Amino acid sequence: MNYREIYEEWLRNPYFDQEIKKELKGIEGEEKEIEERFYRDLEFGTGGLRGVIGAGTNRMNIYTVRRATQGFGEYLIESVESAKEKGVVIAYDSRHKSPEFAEEAALVLCANGIKAYLFDALRTTPELSFAIRELGCAGGIVVTASHNPPEYNGYKVYGEDGGQLVPEDAEKVIEKIQQIHDYSTVPYLSKREALEKGLLQIIGEEIDQKYIERVKSLVLRPELIHQLGTDLKVIYTPLHGTGNMAVRRVLREAGFENIFVVPEQELPDPNFTTVKSPNPEEHEAFTLALDLTETVKPDVIIGTDPDCDRIGAVVQNKQGDYEILTGNQTGALLIDYILSAMEERKKLPVNGVVVKTIVTSEMGAEIARSYGMATLDTLTGFKFIGEKIKEFEKTGEKEFVFGYEESYGYLAGTFVRDKDAVIAALLICEMAAYYKTKDMTLYDGLLALFEKYGYYQEGLTSITLKGKEGMEKILSILNQLRENTPKSIGDKKVKLLRDYEYRKEYNLFENREEDLTLPQSDVLHFTMEDGSWFCVRPSGTEPKIKIYFSVVGKSLEDAKAQLQVFKYGVMDIIHSML
């Protein structure tokens, strides 16, 4: 059927509820809107579903959630031994429809005979990852759209190791979902029946307690917190999300007493009314937190996104102004702090490894190497870092020490297999206390790292291209860059092109090619003769094309100037293709 026929079917079919039909009748005559809602099924990517809430096959609603859950359930039954008995954990965030979507998913699983553990209220994504491992489940689901705008929601699936499904496994789920053409065939159990049969179990505080204890076990220098826990001042904003209880609890129980929460952003709000975007990567998200600095005078400001897997940090510079650290800068600071503390206690593993993504700064890798620590790159997406932890456990060849990505995601320890802003919040505050004992701010610490390892500067530009036409433009840009590879950007000559779609590295200077070992992905990575680089990729969760940049300068001013010129040169090429 074409999009118009599917639209008519949704209006006629008694399976779909009146609320959905009312919404669809409201767009009657708006042909482009009807096409956008029904021209395809909402794509179940390698991370799961993410889309605008509303009626239609290309929207987030109870029917697309049920269909996706059925496919995931069938995959688990086939792939995981005793999957029905092991069950699935389900968590959800503070977004519109999150509790409803989570319950719908649970009741579809129960109808398939799969036990469902549903959290009693909103919880962080990393706690979901922990709960899978703690309960010995076959998999997990979290209903969240992370830091997307309020009209979005999403649905991520996890394997029994607690990590997001990697592409190979996600493809099997996608195959199952695509076999479901008639939404009304998806089995469904009432909540009452699911509870009576013991298939639905509500969980909460017991898991919280175990998770918090494990997070606290990651403290590296407890004597520091004992010394400065009452003095260190922290402003925290959960940006209306799930982090409020977990972050405050772990900091308080670890010994940090002066935590000032931004009052306007403390409570859950699905509209995120105080911010344009509930994203700690966006400077505007910290406006209200910065307003508090006049009275609090904090040592550090931290902010977490709605599902609390990303965290941003704000610190004071020499001039007394507050600088919002990039994800790369916070990552570099954490690597140096963690490894220095381990070295101090003679606990650096001989086979230790730091794992980062291909769009993450090389500064962290340089720091790791100075401690004799290996570094591995993965494709963009924390699921690939989680996959490496699983691999290390099987082979015993490496010991995971730290994983991070430039988009504000960090992980220490292995009891969680996704980025964890609760863990990162604790380590950032401990690190701030460490520098305070040296009469330094975190910004002073960053400058010291620049002086030692080089003045790295990175940037990211995103271009939003919505809908079917937008996706076509994104693919066109990538194909044009392949077919007409730029030879230089300004005075910087292009030396290497890594094309992850074709899994090839092309050396433009020596006219030779090599195979890449990372999985296939539609990503292009260009390295200049001087080590600068830029990378172009479509976002896996938003209708955007992302362009990453990195340069190394002789001073901070030099690096910033280089970055500006480099970005201008790259974006001039990109815009010419639009």
LUMTI-465998 format. One record per residue (C-alpha): residue in one letter; x, z, y. Coordinates in steps of 0.05 Angstrom, whole numbers, padded with zeros to 5 digits, always signed. Example, Ala and Ser with C-alpha at 12.3 -4.5 7.8 and 13.67 -1.06 7.14 Angstrom:
<pts>
A+00246+00156-00090/S+00273+00143-00021/
</pts>
This chain:
<pts>
M+00000+00000+00000/N+00022-00012+00071/Y+00022+00042+00125/R-00048+00026+00149/E-00077+00029+00078/I-00044+00096+00066/Y-00071+00122+00131/E-00142+00101+00111/E-00132+00133+00042/W-00114+00200+00074/L-00177+00196+00115/R-00221+00181+00055/N-00191+00223+00000/P-00226+00291-00009/Y-00160+00322-00031/F-00135+00325+00041/D-00164+00381+00084/Q-00207+00373+00145/E-00153+00398+00193/I-00107+00341+00171/K-00164+00290+00175/K-00183+00314+00245/E-00111+00303+00268/L-00110+00233+00237/K-00176+00214+00269/G-00147+00235+00335/I-00094+00180+00332/E-00143+00125+00313/G-00126+00063+00352/E-00054+00085+00365/E-00023+00034+00318/K+00050+00052+00332/E+00037+00126+00320/I+00000+00111+00255/E+00058+00067+00232/E+00109+00121+00249/R+00071+00173+00208/F+00059+00129+00147/Y+00111+00074+00144/R+00152+00116+00095/D+00153+00182+00058/L+00189+00237+00096/E+00259+00228+00070/F+00285+00280+00022/G+00359+00275+00040/T+00417+00311+00008/G+00396+00375+00044/G+00321+00369+00033/L+00264+00353+00081/R+00264+00357+00157/G+00214+00328+00204/V+00160+00337+00256/I+00101+00380+00234/G+00037+00340+00227/A-00007+00296+00185/G+00023+00237+00148/T+00072+00219+00093/N+00129+00219+00144/R+00112+00289+00170/M+00121+00361+00149/N+00055+00387+00122/I+00031+00425+00060/Y+00023+00361+00021/T+00094+00335+00032/V+00119+00405+00017/R+00079+00408-00048/R+00104+00340-00070/A+00177+00358-00055/T+00169+00424-00093/Q+00140+00389-00153/G+00200+00343-00156/F+00248+00401-00148/G+00213+00441-00201/E+00215+00384-00251/Y+00289+00375-00236/L+00303+00449-00249/I+00265+00450-00315/E+00306+00390-00340/S+00373+00412-00311/V+00377+00488-00316/E+00370+00525-00381/S+00312+00575-00380/A+00294+00553-00309/K+00222+00577-00315/E+00244+00648-00333/K+00302+00650-00283/G+00256+00628-00227/V+00266+00605-00156/V+00276+00647-00092/I+00240+00626-00029/A+00256+00647+00042/Y+00230+00623+00109/D+00245+00628+00184/S+00205+00640+00247/R+00180+00568+00258/H+00109+00542+00260/K+00079+00538+00190/S+00141+00568+00156/P+00103+00624+00120/E+00050+00575+00098/F+00099+00523+00073/A+00139+00577+00035/E+00076+00602+00000/E+00054+00531-00017/A+00121+00518-00049/A+00117+00583-00089/L+00047+00567-00116/V+00067+00497-00138/L+00126+00527-00176/C+00080+00579-00207/A+00033+00524-00229/N+00092+00494-00267/G+00105+00560-00301/I+00166+00574-00258/K+00173+00645-00232/A+00176+00648-00156/Y+00209+00704-00116/L+00180+00701-00046/F+00208+00743+00011/D+00156+00788+00044/A+00175+00765+00115/L+00224+00719+00149/R+00297+00723+00125/T+00362+00688+00141/T+00385+00627+00103/P+00450+00661+00079/E+00410+00718+00049/L+00370+00666+00010/S+00436+00639-00018/F+00457+00710-00036/A+00390+00726-00069/I+00395+00666-00116/R+00460+00694-00145/E+00438+00766-00143/L+00373+00752-00181/G+00405+00701-00228/C+00356+00648-00208/A+00355+00574-00225/G+00352+00554-00152/G+00325+00569-00083/I+00284+00541-00026/V+00288+00559+00048/V+00236+00534+00097/T+00273+00522+00162/A+00292+00467+00211/S+00353+00506+00235/H+00362+00493+00309/N+00316+00433+00316/P+00262+00432+00371/P+00198+00474+00358/E+00156+00415+00334/Y+00202+00409+00273/N+00204+00445+00207/G+00244+00433+00144/Y+00257+00451+00072/K+00325+00460+00039/V+00338+00467-00035/Y+00394+00505-00070/G+00424+00506-00140/E+00436+00565-00185/D+00506+00575-00155/G+00473+00591-00088/G+00497+00527-00054/Q+00456+00470-00027/L+00449+00413-00076/V+00504+00362-00070/P+00485+00288-00068/E+00491+00276-00143/D+00440+00331-00157/A+00397+00316-00096/E+00390+00244-00121/K+00359+00271-00185/V+00309+00311-00145/I+00294+00250-00101/E+00281+00209-00163/K+00230+00260-00188/I+00196+00263-00120/Q+00191+00187-00115/Q+00154+00185-00181/I+00097+00224-00149/H+00052+00172-00116/D-00014+00210-00118/Y-00008+00276-00079/S-00070+00303-00114/T-00034+00304-00181/V+00012+00360-00160/P-00009+00424-00197/Y-00025+00484-00155/L-00042+00557-00170/S-00081+00605-00126/K-00040+00664-00100/R-00085+00713-00136/E-00075+00679-00202/A+00000+00672-00192/L+00005+00747-00178/E-00040+00766-00237/K+00002+00724-00285/G+00066+00756-00259/L+00093+00688-00237/L+00096+00706-00163/Q+00138+00766-00142/I+00145+00790-00071/I+00216+00815-00054/G+00247+00847+00007/E+00286+00911+00024/E+00322+00918-00043/I+00355+00850-00033/D+00368+00865+00040/Q+00406+00928+00023/K+00450+00894-00029/Y+00465+00837+00018/I+00484+00881+00076/E+00530+00923+00032/R+00566+00860+00009/V+00574+00835+00080/K+00604+00902+00101/S+00654+00897+00044/L+00687+00840+00082/V+00713+00885+00138/L+00788+00874+00141/R+00812+00931+00186/P+00761+00988+00180/E+00806+01034+00220/L+00797+00987+00280/I+00722+00995+00279/H+00730+01070+00270/Q+00775+01070+00331/L+00736+01023+00376/G+00666+01018+00346/T+00637+01063+00399/D+00674+01027+00456/L+00666+00953+00441/K+00607+00924+00479/V+00570+00866+00447/I+00512+00825+00475/Y+00472+00791+00420/T+00417+00740+00422/P+00380+00719+00358/L+00347+00662+00398/H+00278+00683+00372/G+00301+00674+00300/T+00315+00711+00235/G+00381+00742+00255/N+00354+00800+00296/M+00347+00850+00240/A+00405+00829+00195/V+00458+00821+00249/R+00440+00886+00285/R+00436+00924+00219/V+00504+00901+00193/L+00539+00914+00259/R+00507+00983+00266/E+00523+01003+00194/A+00594+00978+00200/G+00604+01023+00260/F+00591+00982+00323/E+00545+01023+00367/N+00542+00986+00433/I+00499+00926+00414/F+00456+00900+00471/V+00403+00851+00448/V+00375+00800+00498/P+00304+00829+00504/E+00269+00763+00521/Q+00298+00730+00458/E+00294+00789+00410/L+00228+00775+00375/P+00209+00715+00333/D+00177+00659+00373/P+00162+00592+00340/N+00160+00558+00408/F+00229+00584+00428/T+00200+00591+00498/T+00263+00616+00533/V+00309+00558+00514/K+00308+00482+00514/S+00339+00485+00445/P+00351+00546+00400/N+00421+00523+00386/P+00484+00565+00399/E+00522+00499+00406/E+00483+00488+00471/H+00511+00526+00531/E+00441+00534+00560/A+00422+00578+00500/F+00466+00633+00529/T+00436+00634+00599/L+00396+00699+00590/A+00454+00732+00552/L+00500+00715+00610/D+00450+00746+00659/L+00461+00812+00622/T+00536+00811+00635/E+00528+00838+00705/T+00503+00904+00679/V+00534+00908+00608/K+00605+00880+00619/P+00611+00859+00546/D+00675+00846+00506/V+00640+00790+00470/I+00572+00754+00469/I+00545+00725+00404/G+00484+00683+00390/T+00454+00658+00324/D+00407+00600+00311/P+00336+00610+00282/D+00356+00613+00208/C+00420+00651+00225/D+00470+00607+00191/R+00505+00585+00256/I+00536+00629+00309/G+00566+00618+00378/A+00613+00665+00416/V+00623+00674+00491/V+00685+00709+00519/Q+00716+00725+00586/N+00776+00686+00613/K+00832+00709+00660/Q+00790+00692+00721/G+00734+00737+00697/D+00689+00678+00680/Y+00653+00672+00613/E+00676+00615+00568/I+00632+00590+00511/L+00679+00578+00453/T+00671+00515+00413/G+00660+00519+00339/N+00730+00495+00327/Q+00760+00548+00373/T+00721+00605+00340/G+00742+00578+00272/A+00816+00576+00292/L+00812+00648+00317/L+00778+00671+00253/I+00829+00636+00208/D+00887+00668+00245/Y+00854+00737+00246/I+00834+00736+00172/L+00901+00710+00148/S+00942+00757+00192/A+00902+00817+00167/M+00911+00795+00094/E+00986+00784+00106/E+00992+00853+00139/R+00962+00884+00076/K+01002+00838+00030/K+00937+00808+00003/L+00949+00735+00018/P+00933+00698-00046/V+00989+00652-00070/N+00937+00599-00088/G+00892+00612-00028/V+00856+00555+00008/V+00818+00544+00073/V+00764+00490+00069/K+00739+00450+00128/T+00703+00385+00141/I+00731+00317+00162/V+00702+00325+00233/T+00732+00394+00243/S+00795+00404+00286/E+00863+00402+00253/M+00884+00465+00292/G+00856+00510+00238/A+00895+00472+00185/E+00959+00481+00225/I+00947+00556+00230/A+00932+00561+00155/R+00997+00523+00139/S+01037+00573+00180/Y+01013+00627+00132/G+01031+00584+00072/M+00957+00571+00060/A+00931+00504+00035/T+00875+00467+00071/L+00824+00420+00040/D+00777+00372+00076/T+00705+00357+00054/L+00651+00312+00080/T+00607+00339+00136/G+00558+00391+00109/F+00569+00461+00084/K+00543+00442+00016/F+00609+00408+00003/I+00647+00472+00020/G+00601+00510-00027/E+00615+00458-00080/K+00690+00471-00073/I+00680+00546-00084/K+00643+00530-00149/E+00699+00483-00170/F+00753+00536-00156/E+00715+00587-00198/K+00714+00539-00257/T+00786+00515-00253/G+00820+00578-00226/E+00869+00533-00190/K+00851+00557-00120/E+00823+00620-00088/F+00774+00609-00032/V+00792+00647+00031/F+00752+00617+00087/G+00708+00556+00101/Y+00683+00529+00167/E+00657+00469+00204/E+00659+00450+00278/S+00583+00459+00284/Y+00589+00535+00287/G+00586+00548+00212/Y+00633+00599+00179/L+00639+00633+00112/A+00684+00688+00084/G+00674+00716+00014/T+00640+00680-00043/F+00575+00720-00054/V+00542+00671-00005/R+00551+00596-00014/D+00527+00571+00054/K+00550+00584+00125/D+00533+00655+00144/A+00525+00678+00216/V+00514+00751+00193/I+00584+00752+00162/A+00613+00714+00221/A+00581+00763+00271/L+00615+00822+00237/L+00683+00787+00234/I+00679+00763+00306/C+00664+00833+00331/E+00719+00862+00288/M+00767+00809+00315/A+00746+00826+00387/A+00762+00899+00373/Y+00830+00878+00346/Y+00848+00840+00409/K+00821+00897+00452/T+00873+00943+00421/K+00925+00894+00448/D+00892+00894+00516/M+00871+00821+00504/T+00804+00785+00503/L+00787+00734+00450/Y+00802+00681+00503/D+00871+00710+00511/G+00878+00704+00436/L+00857+00631+00438/L+00908+00615+00492/A+00962+00648+00450/L+00943+00603+00391/F+00944+00542+00437/E+01014+00560+00460/K+01038+00567+00388/Y+01002+00510+00353/G+00986+00459+00407/Y+00931+00449+00459/Y+00875+00421+00417/Q+00812+00397+00451/E+00751+00369+00416/G+00686+00339+00438/L+00619+00315+00410/T+00570+00265+00438/S+00502+00255+00406/I+00455+00197+00420/T+00383+00208+00400/L+00350+00146+00371/K+00281+00163+00343/G+00237+00129+00293/K+00245+00066+00252/E+00277+00027+00309/G+00326+00084+00323/M+00350+00086+00251/E+00361+00011+00252/K+00403+00018+00315/I+00445+00073+00284/L+00460+00030+00223/S+00475-00029+00268/I+00527+00010+00307/L+00563+00032+00244/N+00563-00039+00217/Q+00589-00068+00282/L+00646-00018+00282/R+00664-00039+00211/E+00662-00113+00227/N+00697-00108+00294/T+00744-00049+00286/P+00773-00032+00354/K+00849-00041+00358/S+00858+00011+00413/I+00822+00061+00456/G+00854+00056+00525/D+00928+00065+00514/K+00918+00096+00445/K+00927+00047+00387/V+00883+00055+00325/K+00927+00068+00265/L+00879+00087+00209/L+00806+00073+00193/R+00774+00115+00138/D+00709+00084+00116/Y+00674+00135+00072/E+00617+00087+00056/Y+00667+00041+00020/R+00714+00099+00004/K+00774+00062+00033/E+00829+00080+00082/Y+00856+00021+00121/N+00925+00025+00154/L+00920-00024+00211/F+00995-00020+00226/E+01018-00036+00156/N+00959-00079+00135/R+00946-00040+00071/E+00889+00000+00041/E+00882+00061-00004/D+00823+00092-00041/L+00791+00155-00013/T+00773+00211-00061/L+00714+00242-00023/P+00643+00221-00042/Q+00609+00161-00011/S+00579+00173+00058/D+00563+00127+00117/V+00619+00155+00161/L+00676+00121+00199/H+00738+00160+00219/F+00790+00129+00266/T+00859+00159+00275/M+00903+00139+00334/E+00978+00129+00333/D+00988+00196+00370/G+00943+00236+00322/S+00881+00235+00365/W+00818+00214+00328/F+00745+00199+00333/C+00691+00198+00280/V+00622+00165+00279/R+00566+00186+00233/P+00490+00190+00231/S+00462+00261+00232/G+00435+00283+00166/T+00381+00326+00197/E+00362+00294+00264/P+00349+00224+00291/K+00418+00220+00322/I+00484+00185+00317/K+00542+00233+00328/I+00611+00216+00355/Y+00666+00267+00348/F+00732+00267+00387/S+00798+00305+00382/V+00863+00303+00422/V+00925+00347+00427/G+00958+00357+00495/K+01021+00389+00524/S+00979+00438+00564/L+00905+00456+00569/E+00897+00413+00631/D+00932+00354+00598/A+00889+00360+00536/K+00825+00363+00576/A+00845+00303+00617/Q+00863+00264+00554/L+00797+00281+00521/Q+00757+00257+00580/V+00792+00189+00582/F+00789+00182+00506/K+00715+00198+00504/Y+00700+00149+00559/G+00737+00093+00522/V+00701+00106+00456/M+00632+00113+00487/D+00642+00049+00527/I+00648+00013+00460/I+00588+00050+00429/H+00543+00036+00489/S+00561-00038+00487/M+00531-00040+00417/L+00464-00009+00436/
</pts>
